[in-house]
Amino acid sequence: MKTVDTEKNELPKLITATELSEILGLSLNRLWALRKDPSCNIPTPINISKGARGQRWRLNEIERWLDSKQAANDDTQIAEGKAA
């Protein structure tokens, strides 16, 4: 597991559930429901302390996950002839 960005020698930015829900445009309740959905494949948070308030997501993992979701959506639209 990589804990330091070797290119910039920086720690990855960690975001809270509230920040993640804002990025995704979802309520916290919907975010928790997505975490339980195996087809969603949302990145797993890390625990920095006990309980839900201690969970953080690596922003770079969320960005990659969103990019992969967008790419899959683009591929579906191309296959269906909907994309320009």
N, C-alpha and C positions, 0 to 999 in steps of 0.2 A: 504494500500500500504506500503510495506516494504522499508524503505529508508536506513537502516543500516544493514549490515550483522552482526547478533547478535553473530555468532560463532567466528568471528575474530574481531568484533567491528570496521569494516571498512566500509566506504562508497563504494557503487558499482562503478566500473570503468565506465566512460562515454566515448563513442567514437563518433567521427564526421562522417558525411556522407562520407567523403574521406576515413577515416579509415575503415568504413564498406564496402565501395566498394572494397577496397584492400583485405579485409578478404574474401569477396565473389568472388573476381576475376571478377568484373563487372565494367562497366563504370558508372559514376554518372547518366547519362541519363537512363541507364537500371535500376539502383536502383530506380529512381523516378518512372519509369514505373511499377516496381514490387510493389511499395507501393500502386498503384492504382488498382492492381489486387487482388480482394477479395479472390481468390483461393490460393494465395501465403501465406497469414496469417503472413507476416513479422511483428515482434513486432513494436509497435507504439513508435516513438521517444518522448522524453520529450522536452519541450521548455524551454530553459534557458534564452532566449531573443527573441525579435520579429524577424520574418523572418526565412528563411531556414538555414541561418548560425548559428542560435541559437538553432538548433535541435541537440540533442544527443541521442544516444541509450545506454541502459545499456548492457554492454558486457555480463554479465551473462544471460540476456534474449536472446541475439543473440546466445550464445553458446547452450542454451536449445533448441532454435528454430532449429538450425542446427542439433543437436542431434536427434530431432524428425523427421526432414526431412530424415536423414540418416536411422533411424529406419524404417520409412515408406517405403523407397526405398529397404531396406533389406527384409522387409516382402513381398513386391511385387515380388522381385527376387526369394524368397523361394517359393511363391505360383506358380510362373511360372516355377519352377524347374531349375533356372539359377544359384543359389548359391551353393557353395560346402558344 
